[in-house]
Amino acid sequence: MPDIDMTVAADDGTPLAGTLTLPAGPSPHPAVLLLHGSGPLDRDGNTPKLVMDLARPMAEALAAAGIATLRYDRRGAGSTPGDWRASGFTDNREDAAAALRALAARPDIRAEAVGVVGHSEGALHAMALASRTDVRAAVLLAGFACLGEDAFRRQGRSVVRTMPLPVRLLRRPLGVLGNRALSRVKKTRTDTARIAGLKVNARWMREMLVHDSRDDLAAIRTPVLAITGLKDVQVDPADLDVIERLVPGGAETHRAADLTHVLRRDSGAPGLSAYRRILREPVDADLLARVTSWLTLHLAVTSQASPAEETSAPS
């Protein structure tokens, strides 16, 4: 299961540094592009302050099943140059499209058997790619199905409900502050801005707030697997019903018991404060198995006999 350094040229020439993981056996292989959530995430889904290690377990599980994967560092993260705060939501989508084209163009990849797996923001870009390209299959992990601003506000309310009582008692004034911050972001015209004293990616937020993932879902003509955990405080599991209804021909959806937004299970009360504890555990094995078996089916993965087996086979 070799890992190969692979650099993708974005549309503006920025080199997106990544890793191509190839399965054992002769090529060409079916393949998927792995897309992560928001922020300065490297190819494995990590930031300097939060190590999630989402991609490597997925790549290893898929390689063992005969599926190659490509994952890459976001702009300004890992070995990819740039400033992540200056990259818009649409920039991230265009980078994903460039990576998908580069993956499909490789001679060791079956161009007709390429899919995409997206988590959180990555799931939104996976929806877009599935609606605008000829990917063979799309896996959506914790992807919302509504207007971005509605998802953002819902996430804020959900997170506050999981906080200690003193914070919950402040939910109304916190809501007022949140509304003011959103209003200020909407009025900005620059890539970055200072909101409540913090430097934020204003362009990314403006574009995300007006993005309606339902438009892409309704245009998808490829098989879809959508999974959201019942302990996800950032994305509403009820959005799975919308995904299933909007995707033409339906989508296979699963509400995973005790699964959190960071793809680990937690038997305790859900909340952001639990992330550092549960991130010591591996990515949920049942999730990896479900995604792997579904992609194996929809990318038409077949076992290939080794040269020795072919030689010894009867004529």
QUIRAKA-V943570 format. One line per field, one symbol per residue. ss: DSSP state (a for helix, b for strand, c for the rest). psi: psi as a letter, one per 30 degrees, with the letter a starting at -180 (. if undefined). burial: 1 if it has 9 or more other C-alpha atoms within 8 Angstrom, else 0. Layout:
ss = ???
psi = ???
burial = ???
This chain:
ss = ccbbbbbbbcccccbbbbbbbcccccccbbbbbbbcccccccccccccccccccaaaaaaaaaaccbbbbbbcccccccccccaaaccaaaaaaaaaaaaaaaaacccbbbbbbbbbbbcaaaaaaaaaaaaccccbbbbbcccccbaaaaaaaaaaaaaacccaaaaccaaaaaaaaaaaaaaaaaccccbbbbccbbbbaaaaaaaaccbaaaaacccccbbbbbbbcccccccccaaaaaaaacccccbbbbbccbcccccbccccccaaaaaaaccccccaaaaaaaaaaaaaaccccccccaaaaaaccc
psi = ikkkkkkkjlegfkjjkakkjklllkllllllkkkaalaikafggllffjjfheeeeeeeeeefggklkkklklkglbgklajffgkleeeeeeeeeeeeeeeffkfgkjfghkakjkkbeeeeeeeeefffahlflkkjjhkliakeeeeeeeeeeeeefflleeeefgeeeeeeeeeeeeeeefflglelljkhfkklieeeeeeeefkjffeeefgkhlkkkkkkkfgjgfkjfffeeeeeeekkfllkkkjkkgklfgglkkfakllfffeeefffllkkeeeeeeeeeeeeefghkkkkkleeeeefkk.
burial = 100000011100011111111111000011111111100111111110001111101111111111111111111111011001111110011111111101110000111011111111111111111110001111111111111111110111011101100011001000000000100110000011101000011111111111011101111101111111111111111011011111110110101101111011110001100010011000110011101101110110100000000000000
